[in-house]
């Protein structure tokens, strides 16, 4: 039996550890069981995409925490129970009044966290603990992509790009800023974007897919159960949803291996894939994790370039160090001398006051002494 997995949405409520442990066995903790132990029903057996990419294998290590996936050009149902805890909507470039059904479906495939006391209802995304940054816009998609990168998103999920649009400059800038850009494959080649095609449960390309030459990676993209309208669930099909699954996978790898660069995560996803239709690599997180782990072995968590720059900086001359040490010693001696002088001085006039009192006592004693004439003269008489 596998170790139980804590579901993504519950990680924000650590006080419910008892019930979380029960919920953790609901989905994928056992081998394809239709129901979970302890009588908790499993509402997600139809999420075949999660099983196909083996997402649950990485959940004991990471569920995407610390990673933000941006969805430029999308609108979502802001209060959907499967999204609300992970969701941030930035309306700087437009209002959240677009096609919220499509946006919510993609967002939940990335980072849906389920709902209910034990997250036993709703849907889960590939990376259920990642943050979602939704940036709605109608005609400023390039600006939204740049805004996502400037906001620190580590993964950017593009929507379907209108024919003739050119985002090459924006995606290049996003990659340079450290983001991995993922998008649905089309016939508009953009080398900065990981182009994803969709497959069904039979590992066949879905209807409407572009030429295989335009696809770099395939992922589940047909009959996917995800967040839908009216706060419920819906099944969706399309290359944009396959791209959403891949964006969630990228978030898991970026969380597990923060020292890897976007191009290294991209290579791990592609090279770790299983064989798909037409020889295309098919997303599989077990293989991708193995690739990423191998690449991360020789990469420290600190930025090597910063370390090299620090080594190249000119060192401080020896005479400067000696001068600094001498200055510190001189200052210390001066402080000691001042302290000794102050401690031996009479800053409050105590000694002077005592001297005055002694003088007064001496004068008083002198005044009270008998005159010298009254004193007895002579000594002892001698006997004859």
URJOLIN-V901393 format. One record per helix or strand of 3 or more residues. SS is the DSSP state (a for helix, b for strand). FROM is the first residue (numbers start at 0). TO is the last residue. Records with the same first field share a line. If there is no record, write none. Layout:
BEGIN
SS->FROM-TO  FROM-TO
END
This chain:
BEGIN
a->7-11  13-22  36-38  47-52  55-58  83-85  99-110  140-149  167-175  211-213  238-255  261-270  276-278  284-295  303-311  317-343  349-367  371-373
b->67-71  86-88  112-114  120-123  130-134  154-156  179-183  192-198  216-219  223-226  232-235
END
